[in-house]
Amino acid sequence: MSSIPSEFRGVTAVAKANVYFDGKVVSHTLLLPEGGRKTLGLIYPGKFHFGTDKAERMEIVAGECTVKIEGQSATNTYGTGATFEVPAKSGFDIEVKRDICEYICTFLG
């Protein structure tokens, strides 16, 4: 398990939310001083597919999700404190079965 950050200092928060799947996935973008970008978000119960342009690291802040990354045969469950990565130009299926899954997405590269 990784050490999931509880706050970010010195960033610019974009007020306009990123809303997907009729509001069942919502995030806000953080612009980092060195030029990087992260999103902080919530996933409500359901099954969703996301495509990736850049590689991504997903850190689970709270809750639990099941993930299948394109090109991999395994489906894995991730809970609070877990991390997984998704390659660029790929995608993943994510399912939240109950409650809300909170995450930090870091765009890599």
N, CA, C and O atoms as a GROMACS GRO file, in nm:
protein
  436
    1MET      N    1   0.084  -0.119   0.000
    1MET     CA    2   0.000   0.000   0.000
    1MET      C    3   0.088   0.125   0.000
    1MET      O    4   0.198   0.126   0.055
    2SER      N    5   0.036   0.226  -0.062
    2SER     CA    6   0.111   0.351  -0.067
    2SER      C    7   0.059   0.446   0.040
    2SER      O    8  -0.042   0.420   0.106
    3SER      N    9   0.130   0.555   0.054
    3SER     CA   10   0.086   0.660   0.145
    3SER      C   11   0.007   0.763   0.064
    3SER      O   12   0.065   0.844  -0.008
    4ILE      N   13  -0.123   0.759   0.077
    4ILE     CA   14  -0.210   0.847   0.001
    4ILE      C   15  -0.209   0.986   0.064
    4ILE      O   16  -0.232   0.999   0.184
    5PRO      N   17  -0.183   1.091  -0.016
    5PRO     CA   18  -0.183   1.226   0.040
    5PRO      C   19  -0.321   1.267   0.091
    5PRO      O   20  -0.423   1.226   0.035
    6SER      N   21  -0.323   1.347   0.196
    6SER     CA   22  -0.450   1.396   0.249
    6SER      C   23  -0.478   1.540   0.208
    6SER      O   24  -0.590   1.589   0.225
    7GLU      N   25  -0.377   1.608   0.156
    7GLU     CA   26  -0.395   1.745   0.107
    7GLU      C   27  -0.286   1.779   0.008
    7GLU      O   28  -0.181   1.714   0.004
    8PHE      N   29  -0.311   1.883  -0.072
    8PHE     CA   30  -0.215   1.933  -0.169
    8PHE      C   31  -0.198   2.082  -0.148
    8PHE      O   32  -0.297   2.155  -0.143
    9ARG      N   33  -0.076   2.128  -0.134
    9ARG     CA   34  -0.048   2.270  -0.111
    9ARG      C   35   0.011   2.332  -0.238
    9ARG      O   36   0.081   2.265  -0.314
   10GLY      N   37  -0.017   2.458  -0.258
   10GLY     CA   38   0.043   2.533  -0.368
   10GLY      C   39  -0.008   2.493  -0.505
   10GLY      O   40   0.064   2.506  -0.604
   11VAL      N   41  -0.132   2.444  -0.514
   11VAL     CA   42  -0.188   2.404  -0.642
   11VAL      C   43  -0.298   2.501  -0.683
   11VAL      O   44  -0.346   2.580  -0.602
   12THR      N   45  -0.336   2.494  -0.809
   12THR     CA   46  -0.452   2.568  -0.857
   12THR      C   47  -0.565   2.468  -0.876
   12THR      O   48  -0.549   2.369  -0.947
   13ALA      N   49  -0.677   2.494  -0.812
   13ALA     CA   50  -0.794   2.407  -0.826
   13ALA      C   51  -0.888   2.467  -0.930
   13ALA      O   52  -0.920   2.586  -0.924
   14VAL      N   53  -0.930   2.386  -1.026
   14VAL     CA   54  -1.023   2.429  -1.128
   14VAL      C   55  -1.165   2.410  -1.072
   14VAL      O   56  -1.202   2.299  -1.035
   15ALA      N   57  -1.241   2.517  -1.066
   15ALA     CA   58  -1.373   2.512  -1.002
   15ALA      C   59  -1.475   2.429  -1.079
   15ALA      O   60  -1.559   2.362  -1.018
   16LYS      N   61  -1.469   2.431  -1.211
   16LYS     CA   62  -1.564   2.356  -1.293
   16LYS      C   63  -1.537   2.207  -1.279
   16LYS      O   64  -1.426   2.161  -1.304
   17ALA      N   65  -1.638   2.132  -1.240
   17ALA     CA   66  -1.625   1.988  -1.222
   17ALA      C   67  -1.621   1.914  -1.356
   17ALA      O   68  -1.677   1.960  -1.455
   18ASN      N   69  -1.553   1.800  -1.355
   18ASN     CA   70  -1.557   1.704  -1.465
   18ASN      C   71  -1.667   1.605  -1.428
   18ASN      O   72  -1.653   1.532  -1.330
   19VAL      N   73  -1.775   1.601  -1.503
   19VAL     CA   74  -1.890   1.518  -1.469
   19VAL      C   75  -1.909   1.413  -1.579
   19VAL      O   76  -1.921   1.447  -1.697
   20TYR      N   77  -1.912   1.286  -1.539
   20TYR     CA   78  -1.926   1.175  -1.633
   20TYR      C   79  -2.043   1.087  -1.590
   20TYR      O   80  -2.083   1.086  -1.473
   21PHE      N   81  -2.096   1.013  -1.687
   21PHE     CA   82  -2.198   0.911  -1.658
   21PHE      C   83  -2.314   0.966  -1.575
   21PHE      O   84  -2.350   0.911  -1.471
   22ASP      N   85  -2.371   1.076  -1.624
   22ASP     CA   86  -2.489   1.137  -1.558
   22ASP      C   87  -2.464   1.169  -1.411
   22ASP      O   88  -2.553   1.156  -1.328
   23GLY      N   89  -2.342   1.212  -1.380
   23GLY     CA   90  -2.309   1.254  -1.244
   23GLY      C   91  -2.266   1.142  -1.152
   23GLY      O   92  -2.248   1.165  -1.032
   24LYS      N   93  -2.250   1.022  -1.204
   24LYS     CA   94  -2.208   0.910  -1.119
   24LYS      C   95  -2.058   0.906  -1.097
   24LYS      O   96  -2.009   0.835  -1.010
   25VAL      N   97  -1.984   0.983  -1.177
   25VAL     CA   98  -1.840   1.003  -1.158
   25VAL      C   99  -1.816   1.153  -1.171
   25VAL      O  100  -1.848   1.213  -1.273
   26VAL      N  101  -1.758   1.213  -1.066
   26VAL     CA  102  -1.734   1.357  -1.064
   26VAL      C  103  -1.594   1.381  -1.010
   26VAL      O  104  -1.554   1.321  -0.910
   27SER      N  105  -1.520   1.470  -1.076
   27SER     CA  106  -1.386   1.504  -1.026
   27SER      C  107  -1.359   1.652  -1.046
   27SER      O  108  -1.428   1.720  -1.122
   28HIS      N  109  -1.257   1.700  -0.977
   28HIS     CA  110  -1.204   1.836  -0.994
   28HIS      C  111  -1.056   1.826  -1.026
   28HIS      O  112  -0.985   1.742  -0.971
   29THR      N  113  -1.011   1.912  -1.115
   29THR     CA  114  -0.872   1.912  -1.159
   29THR      C  115  -0.787   2.000  -1.070
   29THR      O  116  -0.827   2.110  -1.032
   30LEU      N  117  -0.668   1.951  -1.037
   30LEU     CA  118  -0.565   2.028  -0.967
   30LEU      C  119  -0.448   2.047  -1.063
   30LEU      O  120  -0.399   1.951  -1.121
   31LEU      N  121  -0.405   2.172  -1.080
   31LEU     CA  122  -0.289   2.204  -1.162
   31LEU      C  123  -0.171   2.225  -1.068
   31LEU      O  124  -0.175   2.312  -0.981
   32LEU      N  125  -0.067   2.145  -1.086
   32LEU     CA  126   0.049   2.148  -0.996
   32LEU      C  127   0.148   2.254  -1.040
   32LEU      O  128   0.157   2.285  -1.159
   33PRO      N  129   0.223   2.312  -0.946
   33PRO     CA  130   0.317   2.420  -0.979
   33PRO      C  131   0.420   2.380  -1.084
   33PRO      O  132   0.461   2.464  -1.165
   34GLU      N  133   0.462   2.254  -1.085
   34GLU     CA  134   0.564   2.210  -1.181
   34GLU      C  135   0.505   2.172  -1.316
   34GLU      O  136   0.577   2.125  -1.404
   35GLY      N  137   0.373   2.192  -1.333
   35GLY     CA  138   0.310   2.166  -1.462
   35GLY      C  139   0.230   2.038  -1.470
   35GLY      O  140   0.164   2.014  -1.571
   36GLY      N  141   0.234   1.955  -1.368
   36GLY     CA  142   0.157   1.831  -1.368
   36GLY      C  143   0.010   1.856  -1.340
   36GLY      O  144  -0.031   1.968  -1.311
   37ARG      N  145  -0.067   1.749  -1.350
   37ARG     CA  146  -0.212   1.759  -1.330
   37ARG      C  147  -0.262   1.635  -1.258
   37ARG      O  148  -0.218   1.523  -1.285
   38LYS      N  149  -0.355   1.656  -1.167
   38LYS     CA  150  -0.422   1.549  -1.095
   38LYS      C  151  -0.570   1.579  -1.096
   38LYS      O  152  -0.611   1.694  -1.116
   39THR      N  153  -0.651   1.477  -1.073
   39THR     CA  154  -0.792   1.499  -1.046
   39THR      C  155  -0.826   1.429  -0.915
   39THR      O  156  -0.771   1.324  -0.883
   40LEU      N  157  -0.916   1.490  -0.840
   40LEU     CA  158  -0.970   1.433  -0.717
   40LEU      C  159  -1.115   1.402  -0.745
   40LEU      O  160  -1.190   1.491  -0.789
   41GLY      N  161  -1.158   1.279  -0.721
   41GLY     CA  162  -1.293   1.248  -0.761
   41GLY      C  163  -1.366   1.147  -0.676
   41GLY      O  164  -1.312   1.087  -0.583
   42LEU      N  165  -1.493   1.132  -0.713
   42LEU     CA  166  -1.586   1.038  -0.649
   42LEU      C  167  -1.648   0.951  -0.757
   42LEU      O  168  -1.683   0.999  -0.864
   43ILE      N  169  -1.661   0.822  -0.725
   43ILE     CA  170  -1.731   0.730  -0.813
   43ILE      C  171  -1.844   0.667  -0.732
   43ILE      O  172  -1.820   0.602  -0.630
   44TYR      N  173  -1.966   0.687  -0.779
   44TYR     CA  174  -2.083   0.629  -0.714
   44TYR      C  175  -2.103   0.487  -0.766
   44TYR      O  176  -2.044   0.451  -0.868
   45PRO      N  177  -2.183   0.406  -0.698
   45PRO     CA  178  -2.202   0.268  -0.743
   45PRO      C  179  -2.244   0.258  -0.889
   45PRO      O  180  -2.330   0.333  -0.937
   46GLY      N  181  -2.181   0.164  -0.959
   46GLY     CA  182  -2.208   0.139  -1.100
   46GLY      C  183  -2.086   0.082  -1.168
   46GLY      O  184  -1.982   0.063  -1.106
   47LYS      N  185  -2.101   0.054  -1.298
   47LYS     CA  186  -1.991   0.004  -1.382
   47LYS      C  187  -1.963   0.109  -1.489
   47LYS      O  188  -2.056   0.159  -1.553
   48PHE      N  189  -1.835   0.142  -1.507
   48PHE     CA  190  -1.796   0.249  -1.599
   48PHE      C  191  -1.671   0.210  -1.676
   48PHE      O  192  -1.589   0.132  -1.628
   49HIS      N  193  -1.656   0.264  -1.797
   49HIS     CA  194  -1.534   0.244  -1.876
   49HIS      C  195  -1.470   0.380  -1.903
   49HIS      O  196  -1.538   0.476  -1.942
   50PHE      N  197  -1.339   0.388  -1.882
   50PHE     CA  198  -1.263   0.508  -1.911
   50PHE      C  199  -1.150   0.475  -2.007
   50PHE      O  200  -1.083   0.373  -1.992
   51GLY      N  201  -1.130   0.561  -2.107
   51GLY     CA  202  -1.014   0.552  -2.194
   51GLY      C  203  -0.905   0.644  -2.140
   51GLY      O  204  -0.934   0.743  -2.072
   52THR      N  205  -0.781   0.612  -2.172
   52THR     CA  206  -0.670   0.696  -2.126
   52THR      C  207  -0.593   0.749  -2.247
   52THR      O  208  -0.568   0.677  -2.343
   53ASP      N  209  -0.556   0.875  -2.238
   53ASP     CA  210  -0.466   0.933  -2.336
   53ASP      C  211  -0.324   0.918  -2.282
   53ASP      O  212  -0.238   0.858  -2.345
   54LYS      N  213  -0.303   0.975  -2.162
   54LYS     CA  214  -0.176   0.959  -2.092
   54LYS      C  215  -0.187   0.844  -1.993
   54LYS      O  216  -0.297   0.803  -1.956
   55ALA      N  217  -0.073   0.792  -1.950
   55ALA     CA  218  -0.073   0.691  -1.844
   55ALA      C  219  -0.126   0.757  -1.717
   55ALA      O  220  -0.108   0.876  -1.695
   56GLU      N  221  -0.192   0.677  -1.633
   56GLU     CA  222  -0.253   0.729  -1.511
   56GLU      C  223  -0.220   0.641  -1.391
   56GLU      O  224  -0.208   0.519  -1.403
   57ARG      N  225  -0.206   0.705  -1.276
   57ARG     CA  226  -0.196   0.634  -1.149
   57ARG      C  227  -0.320   0.669  -1.069
   57ARG      O  228  -0.349   0.786  -1.046
   58MET      N  229  -0.393   0.568  -1.028
   58MET     CA  230  -0.513   0.587  -0.948
   58MET      C  231  -0.484   0.545  -0.805
   58MET      O  232  -0.438   0.433  -0.780
   59GLU      N  233  -0.510   0.636  -0.711
   59GLU     CA  234  -0.492   0.608  -0.569
   59GLU      C  235  -0.630   0.612  -0.504
   59GLU      O  236  -0.704   0.709  -0.520
   60ILE      N  237  -0.664   0.507  -0.433
   60ILE     CA  238  -0.796   0.499  -0.371
   60ILE      C  239  -0.788   0.560  -0.232
   60ILE      O  240  -0.720   0.509  -0.143
   61VAL      N  241  -0.859   0.670  -0.214
   61VAL     CA  242  -0.860   0.745  -0.088
   61VAL      C  243  -0.957   0.681   0.012
   61VAL      O  244  -0.927   0.672   0.131
   62ALA      N  245  -1.072   0.636  -0.036
   62ALA     CA  246  -1.173   0.573   0.049
   62ALA      C  247  -1.263   0.488  -0.038
   62ALA      O  248  -1.283   0.517  -0.156
   63GLY      N  249  -1.316   0.383   0.020
   63GLY     CA  250  -1.408   0.296  -0.052
   63GLY      C  251  -1.335   0.182  -0.120
   63GLY      O  252  -1.221   0.149  -0.086
   64GLU      N  253  -1.404   0.123  -0.218
   64GLU     CA  254  -1.350   0.005  -0.285
   64GLU      C  255  -1.401   0.000  -0.428
   64GLU      O  256  -1.514   0.040  -0.455
   65CYS      N  257  -1.318  -0.051  -0.519
   65CYS     CA  258  -1.356  -0.066  -0.658
   65CYS      C  259  -1.292  -0.192  -0.715
   65CYS      O  260  -1.190  -0.240  -0.665
   66THR      N  261  -1.354  -0.244  -0.820
   66THR     CA  262  -1.299  -0.357  -0.895
   66THR      C  263  -1.260  -0.304  -1.032
   66THR      O  264  -1.337  -0.232  -1.096
   67VAL      N  265  -1.140  -0.342  -1.078
   67VAL     CA  266  -1.085  -0.283  -1.200
   67VAL      C  267  -1.031  -0.392  -1.292
   67VAL      O  268  -0.965  -0.486  -1.249
   68LYS      N  269  -1.061  -0.375  -1.422
   68LYS     CA  270  -0.998  -0.458  -1.526
   68LYS      C  271  -0.936  -0.363  -1.626
   68LYS      O  272  -1.005  -0.284  -1.690
   69ILE      N  273  -0.805  -0.372  -1.639
   69ILE     CA  274  -0.731  -0.287  -1.731
   69ILE      C  275  -0.726  -0.354  -1.868
   69ILE      O  276  -0.702  -0.474  -1.878
   70GLU      N  277  -0.750  -0.277  -1.975
   70GLU     CA  278  -0.746  -0.330  -2.112
   70GLU      C  279  -0.614  -0.403  -2.135
   70GLU      O  280  -0.508  -0.355  -2.095
   71GLY      N  281  -0.623  -0.519  -2.198
   71GLY     CA  282  -0.504  -0.595  -2.231
   71GLY      C  283  -0.458  -0.688  -2.120
   71GLY      O  284  -0.364  -0.766  -2.140
   72GLN      N  285  -0.520  -0.682  -2.005
   72GLN     CA  286  -0.486  -0.771  -1.894
   72GLN      C  287  -0.603  -0.864  -1.868
   72GLN      O  288  -0.718  -0.824  -1.882
   73SER      N  289  -0.574  -0.986  -1.830
   73SER     CA  290  -0.681  -1.083  -1.805
   73SER      C  291  -0.737  -1.072  -1.664
   73SER      O  292  -0.851  -1.110  -1.639
   74ALA      N  293  -0.657  -1.021  -1.571
   74ALA     CA  294  -0.698  -1.017  -1.430
   74ALA      C  295  -0.793  -0.902  -1.401
   74ALA      O  296  -0.782  -0.793  -1.458
   75THR      N  297  -0.886  -0.928  -1.310
   75THR     CA  298  -0.970  -0.824  -1.251
   75THR      C  299  -0.928  -0.815  -1.106
   75THR      O  300  -0.924  -0.917  -1.036
   76ASN      N  301  -0.897  -0.695  -1.058
   76ASN     CA  302  -0.848  -0.676  -0.922
   76ASN      C  303  -0.938  -0.582  -0.844
   76ASN      O  304  -0.999  -0.491  -0.900
   77THR      N  305  -0.945  -0.605  -0.714
   77THR     CA  306  -1.021  -0.519  -0.625
   77THR      C  307  -0.923  -0.434  -0.546
   77THR      O  308  -0.824  -0.484  -0.493
   78TYR      N  309  -0.952  -0.303  -0.539
   78TYR     CA  310  -0.866  -0.208  -0.470
   78TYR      C  311  -0.948  -0.136  -0.364
   78TYR      O  312  -1.057  -0.087  -0.391
   79GLY      N  313  -0.893  -0.129  -0.243
   79GLY     CA  314  -0.958  -0.059  -0.134
   79GLY      C  315  -0.876   0.061  -0.090
   79GLY      O  316  -0.777   0.097  -0.153
   80THR      N  317  -0.918   0.122   0.018
   80THR     CA  318  -0.853   0.240   0.072
   80THR      C  319  -0.703   0.218   0.086
   80THR      O  320  -0.659   0.120   0.146
   81GLY      N  321  -0.624   0.311   0.029
   81GLY     CA  322  -0.479   0.305   0.036
   81GLY      C  323  -0.413   0.232  -0.080
   81GLY      O  324  -0.291   0.234  -0.092
   82ALA      N  325  -0.492   0.167  -0.164
   82ALA     CA  326  -0.436   0.093  -0.278
   82ALA      C  327  -0.413   0.184  -0.398
   82ALA      O  328  -0.474   0.290  -0.410
   83THR      N  329  -0.324   0.141  -0.486
   83THR     CA  330  -0.287   0.216  -0.605
   83THR      C  331  -0.281   0.120  -0.724
   83THR      O  332  -0.238   0.006  -0.711
   84PHE      N  333  -0.324   0.169  -0.841
   84PHE     CA  334  -0.301   0.093  -0.964
   84PHE      C  335  -0.269   0.190  -1.076
   84PHE      O  336  -0.304   0.308  -1.068
   85GLU      N  337  -0.203   0.140  -1.180
   85GLU     CA  338  -0.165   0.224  -1.294
   85GLU      C  339  -0.227   0.170  -1.422
   85GLU      O  340  -0.245   0.049  -1.439
   86VAL      N  341  -0.260   0.263  -1.510
   86VAL     CA  342  -0.320   0.230  -1.639
   86VAL      C  343  -0.229   0.288  -1.747
   86VAL      O  344  -0.193   0.405  -1.741
   87PRO      N  345  -0.192   0.207  -1.848
   87PRO     CA  346  -0.104   0.258  -1.953
   87PRO      C  347  -0.169   0.366  -2.039
   87PRO      O  348  -0.292   0.377  -2.044
   88ALA      N  349  -0.086   0.444  -2.105
   88ALA     CA  350  -0.134   0.544  -2.201
   88ALA      C  351  -0.202   0.475  -2.318
   88ALA      O  352  -0.173   0.360  -2.350
   89LYS      N  353  -0.295   0.547  -2.381
   89LYS     CA  354  -0.366   0.497  -2.500
   89LYS      C  355  -0.430   0.361  -2.473
   89LYS      O  356  -0.424   0.270  -2.556
   90SER      N  357  -0.489   0.349  -2.357
   90SER     CA  358  -0.550   0.224  -2.313
   90SER      C  359  -0.685   0.256  -2.252
   90SER      O  360  -0.753   0.350  -2.295
   91GLY      N  361  -0.724   0.180  -2.153
   91GLY     CA  362  -0.849   0.206  -2.084
   91GLY      C  363  -0.870   0.106  -1.973
   91GLY      O  364  -0.791   0.013  -1.955
   92PHE      N  365  -0.977   0.126  -1.899
   92PHE     CA  366  -1.007   0.033  -1.791
   92PHE      C  367  -1.156   0.038  -1.759
   92PHE      O  368  -1.223   0.139  -1.777
   93ASP      N  369  -1.204  -0.076  -1.711
   93ASP     CA  370  -1.340  -0.087  -1.660
   93ASP      C  371  -1.331  -0.080  -1.509
   93ASP      O  372  -1.245  -0.145  -1.449
   94ILE      N  373  -1.418  -0.003  -1.447
   94ILE     CA  374  -1.417   0.011  -1.302
   94ILE      C  375  -1.561  -0.007  -1.252
   94ILE      O  376  -1.656   0.044  -1.310
   95GLU      N  377  -1.572  -0.081  -1.142
   95GLU     CA  378  -1.703  -0.103  -1.081
   95GLU      C  379  -1.696  -0.072  -0.933
   95GLU      O  380  -1.605  -0.116  -0.862
   96VAL      N  381  -1.792   0.005  -0.888
   96VAL     CA  382  -1.811   0.032  -0.745
   96VAL      C  383  -1.943  -0.035  -0.709
   96VAL      O  384  -2.048  -0.004  -0.765
   97LYS      N  385  -1.936  -0.127  -0.614
   97LYS     CA  386  -2.056  -0.205  -0.582
   97LYS      C  387  -2.141  -0.140  -0.474
   97LYS      O  388  -2.263  -0.159  -0.472
   98ARG      N  389  -2.079  -0.065  -0.383
   98ARG     CA  390  -2.156  -0.001  -0.276
   98ARG      C  391  -2.082   0.123  -0.229
   98ARG      O  392  -1.962   0.138  -0.252
   99ASP      N  393  -2.154   0.211  -0.163
   99ASP     CA  394  -2.098   0.335  -0.110
   99ASP      C  395  -2.036   0.419  -0.221
   99ASP      O  396  -2.077   0.410  -0.336
  100ILE      N  397  -1.937   0.499  -0.186
  100ILE     CA  398  -1.868   0.586  -0.282
  100ILE      C  399  -1.720   0.554  -0.277
  100ILE      O  400  -1.663   0.534  -0.170
  101CYS      N  401  -1.658   0.549  -0.392
  101CYS     CA  402  -1.513   0.532  -0.401
  101CYS      C  403  -1.452   0.670  -0.429
  101CYS      O  404  -1.489   0.735  -0.526
  102GLU      N  405  -1.360   0.713  -0.343
  102GLU     CA  406  -1.291   0.841  -0.360
  102GLU      C  407  -1.151   0.812  -0.413
  102GLU      O  408  -1.085   0.718  -0.369
  103TYR      N  409  -1.105   0.894  -0.508
  103TYR     CA  410  -0.976   0.866  -0.570
  103TYR      C  411  -0.899   0.993  -0.603
  103TYR      O  412  -0.953   1.103  -0.610
  104ILE      N  413  -0.768   0.971  -0.622
  104ILE     CA  414  -0.678   1.072  -0.679
  104ILE      C  415  -0.623   1.009  -0.806
  104ILE      O  416  -0.569   0.899  -0.803
  105CYS      N  417  -0.636   1.080  -0.917
  105CYS     CA  418  -0.579   1.035  -1.044
  105CYS      C  419  -0.463   1.126  -1.079
  105CYS      O  420  -0.480   1.248  -1.090
  106THR      N  421  -0.346   1.068  -1.096
  106THR     CA  422  -0.228   1.143  -1.139
  106THR      C  423  -0.199   1.108  -1.284
  106THR      O  424  -0.188   0.990  -1.318
  107PHE      N  425  -0.187   1.210  -1.369
  107PHE     CA  426  -0.156   1.188  -1.508
  107PHE      C  427  -0.005   1.184  -1.524
  107PHE      O  428   0.064   1.280  -1.491
  108LEU      N  429   0.046   1.072  -1.573
  108LEU     CA  430   0.190   1.045  -1.579
  108LEU      C  431   0.244   1.081  -1.716
  108LEU      O  432   0.174   1.073  -1.817
  109GLY      N  433   0.371   1.120  -1.718
  109GLY     CA  434   0.439   1.144  -1.845
  109GLY      C  435   0.411   1.269  -1.916
  109GLY      O  436   0.466   1.292  -2.023
   0.00000   0.00000   0.00000
